[in-house]
């Protein structure tokens, strides 16, 4: 299972790099912000992605430089910083997500709907303590 996961992730990393000149961590940050359009704090983003604040900050710095995200300080607490997609980031992610979904579909094309349902069920059961 680990081998399949690593192989699939490696393929998707290469796909994003070659076809979109981006990285999987950038994609993950954009995806998290896409799900939370109103924005999240940097701490929330780190928790959502299961990465350190430093790792999230590095990726957000680059995305901000590229005009894909914006940071705003909280009115209540100047130490709290929110991050959200810009309109350019939203449009960019939607195109990227569509291509990513097609590539994932292509990776799993050899599995039937029944296979995928069974695999999903097994993985969900494995994830429960």
N, C-alpha and C positions, 0 to 999 in steps of 0.2 A: 504494500500500500504506500509506504514511504517512497519507494522508487518511482511509482506512477505519479505521485504528487510532485516530487522533485523534477521529473522529466516534463510534466505539464507546465509547471511554473517556469522552468528554464525556457521552454518553447515560447511561452507568453512574454517573458522578459525580452527575448530576442525579437519577437514579433513587434512589440511596442518600440523597441530601439530602432529597428530597421524601417518599419512602415510609418512610424509616427515621431521618431526622434525624441522619445520620452522614456521614462523609466517606470517600473512597477510601483515604486514608492510614490511617485508623482500621481500615477493613476489612482492609487489607493486613497491618497489625500483628496483628490478631486471627487472621487466616488463618495467618500464620507461627507464632504461638503454638499454634494448634490442631494444626498438623502436628507440633509438638514439645511434647507435653503435659507433659513433665517439666520444661520451662522452658529458657531459654537465657540466656546473659549478654547484657548490653546491646550489647557489641561484636559478638557473633554475630548478634544481631537486626539490627544495622545492616548487616552484611555480607549477610545473607540478603535484605534489602530493597533493597540497593544505595543506601543513603542515609547521610548523615553521622550520627555519634553524636548531634549536637545535634538533628537532625530527629527521630530515633527517640526521644530523651528527651522532646521536646515532646509527641509523640503519646502516649507511655507515661504521662507526667504526667497527661494528661487522662483516659486510660482508668483509671488508678489512682484518680483522684478520683471517677470514676463507679462504682467498685467492680468493674470488669471484669477488672483484672489486679492482681497483687500483686508487690511486689519483696521479695527476701530477700538478705541479704549472705552471701557465702561464708564457711564456717567456716575455710577454709584461708587466704584472702586477703581482708581487710576492704575492699580496693579493688574487688573483684569483686562485682557485683550481678547476681542472676538475676531474670528476670521470667517470670511464668507466668499463665495464665488462672485466674481464680477460678471457682467453680461457676456464679456468675451470668454471668460472661464466656463460659463454655463454652455455657451454654443460650442466651444472647443471640446468640452467633456462629452456632450451629447453625440458628436460625431465619433469621437474616440470610443465611447461605450458601445456604439452600434458595431463598429469594426471589431472590437474586443469580443462582443457576444457572438458574432459570426465566426470568429476564430475558435472560440470555445466550442461552439456547435460543431465545427469541422473536426476538432480534436476528439470529440465524443461521437462522431458520426457512425462509428462501428457498433454502437450500442443501441438497442431498441428502446422504445419508451418503457416497456416492461422492465428491461435491464436497469434503466435509469431510476425507475420507481423503487425497485428492489435495493439498488445501491444506496439511494437516499434513505430508505427505511433502515437499512443496516447501519449506516453512519450515524443516523439520529439515535438509534438504540445504543451504539457504542459510546456516544457522547454523554449519555446519562450516567450519573454515578451509581 
